Every structure is written in C-alpha cells, then in structure tokens.
C-alpha cells in the first residue's frame, strides 16, 4: 500500500503530470499518421513546464505551510532541555568531509538545532533518522558525526537511529522522551505534519522551523497578491519546491487517512 502511495504521488506530482503529457504527445506525434492531439499534448506539456517555472504557485503553496509556525528566535524563553532534530537524507562517504555526507535539507535542520543548542544552556540534541541504505549508517549517526566535528560534546548528543518516516521519527522519540516537552526542529515546510503527528501521539513539541524559504523573500505579513507581484523571473528552483510542497500535502492527506494526525 505504501508503494502504491509513492507511485501515485510520483505520477500526479507536477513533474509527473508534465512528463506524462509530454511523453503522450511525443508518442502520438511519432506515429505513422501523426495525430493533431500529439501536438496539442506537446504544447500543453510545454505550457505546464512554464507555469511551474514562472508562476508564483510554488511560493504560494509553500508559504501556506511555512507560516503555520513562527521561527523560534528566543529559545531561552521556552526553558526546555531537549532539542529533537529530524533528519532528511544522508549517506556514508569516508573519503569526503562529513559536511558533504548530508543533504542540504538535513544540514539546514542541523545548523538550526546547533543554534538553539548554543542558546539553551544544559540542553541536549536528540537526532532522529534511521538507515536509508543497507551499507550506510543511520542518518542520525551521520548527523552526530557532523555535530561532533563542529565541537558539540558527545555527551550532549542523543541518537534515535531506527525511524524511516516522519511518523516513526516522533513515535520512537516518544519512546525516549515520553510526554516531556521538547523543541522540534524540522524544515518549515515539513513541520506542520511533524507537529500534527506529535500532538496526535500526546507529545508536547515546541516548533522550531528551519530551511525557511519564502520568508527570505516575502515578509510574514505580505499578501498573496504581494507574492504574485514580486515574482519576476523563471526559476528551476520553483519546480523543485513545488514538488516538495506536493509531497507534504500528499503526506498530510495520507497521514489523515491512516489516523496518524
């Protein structure tokens, strides 16, 4: 069932739909008797691609996720001693610096967790993320290696190295922390789902968004019209961000259907 979910998500994502339309148009155009429908599909695929690159759709849908929890700018005010950092992607490559073993998403979460750690005396960092490839360490161990390389004492690093999904991240963290309140660091786009899971499990997370994309360019109070007016040039980053937002909305729907949020 999970594989079917991943397949449907890939097919109906912005990139998946565009690819299907373009491939369908190409196949119809290459027939012995080319179909006019093929040309229409090719044109439609090209238009969709331009929409993903040039429209403010990515900014609007991601912003709707990112503004749900404000940045934790003064962590000392929450008086907690556990900082949970959720993993993204990571691989084990002994021949390169550990800073290159984690994805930009994971690195961003780690840096935010490190910032909070330095502002919260006595706090410990709990890293959550399991093994993604059989030959690799759990991502949480790779993250711990990076933090130690940056000067964080090993005694201040806790590891949850078994979880594979956002739901499992919080489920296994609960086994370690129980109902003890904690700071939860995750990408701002991912945080609504993670927080919803935590609340459903009876936990008490305090949101600390990282990797905040839209607020770098558009203030928190700006209107949707202001976002539209500010978009000037096409950007391939928009398509990647749109894929990410689509993944999160599908994840929210999926978790809702499973009763996890």
C-alpha positions as CSV (number, residue, x, y, z in Angstrom):
1,X,0.0,0.0,0.0
2,X,2.9,2.3,0.8
3,X,4.4,1.6,-2.6
4,X,1.1,2.4,-4.3
5,X,1.1,5.7,-2.4
6,X,4.6,6.5,-3.7
7,X,3.7,5.6,-7.2
8,X,0.5,7.7,-7.3
9,X,2.4,10.6,-5.7
10,X,5.0,10.4,-8.4
11,X,2.5,10.2,-11.2
12,X,0.3,13.0,-10.1
13,X,3.0,15.4,-8.9
14,X,3.7,18.5,-11.1
15,X,6.7,16.9,-12.7
16,X,4.9,13.5,-13.1
17,X,1.9,15.1,-14.9
18,X,4.1,17.2,-17.1
19,X,6.2,14.2,-18.1
20,X,3.1,12.1,-18.9
21,X,1.7,14.8,-21.0
22,X,4.9,15.3,-22.9
23,X,5.5,11.6,-23.4
24,X,2.0,11.1,-24.6
25,X,2.3,13.9,-27.1
26,X,5.6,12.6,-28.3
27,X,4.3,9.1,-28.9
28,X,1.2,10.4,-30.8
29,X,3.4,12.7,-32.9
30,X,5.8,9.8,-33.9
31,X,3.1,7.5,-35.2
32,X,3.0,6.7,-38.9
33,X,0.0,9.0,-39.1
34,X,0.8,11.8,-36.6
35,X,-2.2,12.9,-34.5
36,X,-3.0,16.6,-34.0
37,X,-3.7,15.6,-30.5
38,X,0.0,14.8,-30.1
39,X,0.9,18.4,-31.0
40,X,-1.7,19.7,-28.5
41,X,-0.3,17.5,-25.8
42,X,3.3,18.7,-26.5
43,X,2.1,22.3,-26.4
44,X,0.2,21.6,-23.1
45,X,3.3,20.0,-21.6
46,X,5.5,22.9,-22.5
47,X,2.9,25.3,-21.1
48,X,2.7,23.4,-17.8
49,X,6.5,23.5,-17.6
50,X,6.5,27.2,-18.0
51,X,3.8,27.6,-15.4
52,X,5.8,25.6,-12.8
53,X,8.9,27.7,-13.6
54,X,7.4,31.2,-14.0
55,X,4.3,31.4,-11.8
56,X,4.3,32.1,-8.1
57,X,2.4,28.9,-7.4
58,X,5.4,27.3,-5.6
59,X,5.8,30.4,-3.3
60,X,2.1,30.4,-2.5
61,X,1.7,26.8,-1.6
62,X,5.0,26.5,0.4
63,X,4.3,29.8,2.2
64,X,0.9,28.3,3.4
65,X,2.9,25.6,5.1
66,X,5.8,27.7,6.4
67,X,3.8,30.4,8.1
68,X,2.0,28.0,10.3
69,X,4.8,28.1,12.9
70,X,6.9,31.2,13.6
71,X,10.7,31.0,13.9
72,X,11.9,30.2,17.4
73,X,14.1,33.3,17.8
74,X,14.4,33.3,21.6
75,X,14.7,29.7,22.6
76,X,15.8,30.6,26.2
77,X,12.2,31.6,26.8
78,X,10.9,28.1,26.5
79,X,13.1,26.6,29.3
80,X,13.4,23.1,27.8
81,X,16.5,20.8,27.7
82,X,15.8,18.6,24.7
83,X,16.2,19.6,21.1
84,X,14.9,17.0,18.6
85,X,16.3,17.4,15.1
86,X,14.6,15.4,12.3
87,X,16.8,14.0,9.5
88,X,16.4,14.4,5.8
89,X,18.9,12.5,3.7
90,X,22.4,11.3,4.4
91,X,25.0,8.9,3.0
92,X,28.2,7.5,4.4
93,X,31.3,8.5,2.3
94,X,34.5,8.3,4.3
95,X,36.6,9.9,1.5
96,X,34.8,13.3,1.7
97,X,34.1,15.7,4.6
98,X,31.2,14.9,6.8
99,X,29.6,18.2,5.8
100,X,29.0,16.7,2.4
101,X,27.5,13.4,3.7
102,X,24.2,15.0,4.5
103,X,21.7,16.7,2.2
104,X,21.2,20.5,2.3
105,X,17.8,19.8,4.0
106,X,19.5,17.8,6.8
107,X,22.3,20.3,7.1
108,X,19.8,23.2,7.4
109,X,18.0,21.3,10.2
110,X,21.3,20.6,12.0
111,X,22.5,24.2,11.8
112,X,19.2,25.4,13.3
113,X,19.5,22.7,16.0
114,X,23.0,23.8,16.7
115,X,22.0,27.5,17.0
116,X,19.3,26.6,19.5
117,X,21.7,24.3,21.4
118,X,24.1,27.2,22.0
119,X,21.3,29.4,23.2
120,X,19.8,26.8,25.6
121,X,22.3,26.1,28.4
122,X,22.1,22.5,29.5
123,X,20.2,21.2,26.5
124,X,21.0,18.0,24.6
125,X,20.4,17.3,20.9
126,X,18.4,14.2,20.0
127,X,18.9,13.3,16.4
128,X,16.2,11.2,14.7
129,X,16.7,9.3,11.4
130,X,17.3,5.7,10.5
131,X,19.3,3.8,7.9
132,X,18.3,4.7,4.3
133,X,20.7,2.2,2.5
134,X,21.8,-1.1,3.8
135,X,25.5,-0.2,3.6
136,X,25.2,3.1,5.3
137,X,25.0,4.2,8.9
138,X,21.7,5.5,10.2
139,X,21.3,9.2,9.2
140,X,21.2,10.2,12.8
141,X,24.7,8.7,13.3
142,X,26.0,10.7,10.3
143,X,24.4,13.9,11.8
144,X,26.1,13.1,15.1
145,X,29.5,12.8,13.4
146,X,29.0,16.2,11.9
147,X,28.0,17.8,15.2
148,X,31.0,16.3,16.9
149,X,33.2,17.7,14.1
150,X,31.7,21.1,14.8
151,X,32.6,20.9,18.5
152,X,29.5,19.5,20.2
153,X,30.5,17.2,23.1
154,X,29.5,13.6,22.5
155,X,27.7,13.6,25.9
156,X,25.3,16.2,24.6
157,X,24.2,14.1,21.6
158,X,21.4,11.5,21.8
159,X,20.6,9.3,18.8
160,X,17.4,7.7,17.6
161,X,18.6,5.6,14.6
162,X,15.7,3.4,13.7
163,X,12.9,5.6,12.2
164,X,12.2,5.8,8.5
165,X,9.3,8.2,8.2
166,X,8.1,11.3,10.0
167,X,5.6,9.3,11.9
168,X,8.3,6.9,13.1
169,X,10.5,9.8,14.0
170,X,8.0,11.0,16.5
171,X,6.9,7.6,17.6
172,X,10.5,6.5,18.5
173,X,11.3,9.9,20.1
174,X,8.2,9.4,22.3
175,X,9.7,6.1,23.5
176,X,12.8,8.1,24.6
177,X,11.2,11.3,26.0
178,X,7.6,10.2,26.8
179,X,5.4,13.3,27.3
180,X,8.4,15.5,28.3
181,X,8.2,18.8,26.3
182,X,10.9,19.4,23.7
183,X,11.9,21.6,20.9
184,X,11.2,20.1,17.5
185,X,13.5,21.2,14.6
186,X,12.3,20.3,11.1
187,X,12.1,22.1,7.8
188,X,9.4,24.8,7.9
189,X,7.6,23.0,5.0
190,X,7.7,19.7,6.9
191,X,6.9,21.0,10.3
192,X,3.1,21.1,10.1
193,X,2.9,17.3,9.5
194,X,5.6,16.6,12.2
195,X,3.8,18.7,14.8
196,X,0.5,17.1,14.0
197,X,1.9,13.7,14.5
198,X,3.5,14.7,17.8
199,X,0.2,16.1,19.1
200,X,-1.7,13.0,17.9
201,X,0.8,10.9,20.0
202,X,0.1,13.0,23.1
203,X,3.5,14.7,23.0
204,X,4.4,18.3,23.7
205,X,6.6,19.6,20.9
206,X,7.6,23.3,20.6
207,X,8.1,24.2,16.9
208,X,11.4,25.4,15.6
209,X,11.2,25.7,11.8
210,X,14.4,25.5,9.7
211,X,15.0,25.9,6.0
212,X,12.5,28.8,5.7
213,X,12.3,29.6,2.0
214,X,9.5,32.0,1.3
215,X,10.1,34.3,4.3
216,X,13.6,35.0,2.9
217,X,12.0,36.9,0.1
218,X,8.4,37.8,1.3
219,X,7.7,39.1,4.8
220,X,5.3,37.3,7.0
221,X,2.6,39.9,6.6
222,X,2.7,40.1,2.8
223,X,-0.5,39.2,0.9
224,X,-0.8,36.6,-1.8
225,X,-1.1,39.5,-4.3
226,X,2.2,40.8,-3.0
227,X,3.9,37.4,-3.6
228,X,2.4,37.4,-7.2
229,X,3.6,40.9,-7.9
230,X,7.1,40.1,-6.6
231,X,7.7,37.2,-8.9
232,X,9.7,38.4,-11.9
233,X,11.8,35.8,-13.5
234,X,11.5,32.0,-14.2
235,X,13.4,29.7,-11.8
236,X,14.0,26.0,-11.9
237,X,14.1,26.1,-8.1
238,X,10.3,26.7,-8.2
239,X,9.7,23.3,-9.7
240,X,11.8,21.5,-7.1
241,X,10.0,23.5,-4.3
242,X,6.6,22.7,-5.8
243,X,7.4,19.0,-5.8
244,X,8.4,19.3,-2.2
245,X,5.1,21.1,-1.3
246,X,3.1,18.5,-3.2
247,X,4.9,15.7,-1.2
248,X,4.0,17.4,2.0
249,X,0.3,17.9,1.1
250,X,0.0,14.3,0.0
251,X,1.7,13.3,3.2
252,X,-0.8,15.2,5.3
253,X,-3.6,13.6,3.4
254,X,-2.1,10.2,3.8
255,X,-1.5,10.5,7.5
256,X,-5.0,11.8,7.9
257,X,-6.4,8.7,6.2
258,X,-4.3,6.5,8.4
259,X,-5.4,8.3,11.6
260,X,-1.8,9.5,12.4
261,X,-2.8,13.1,12.6
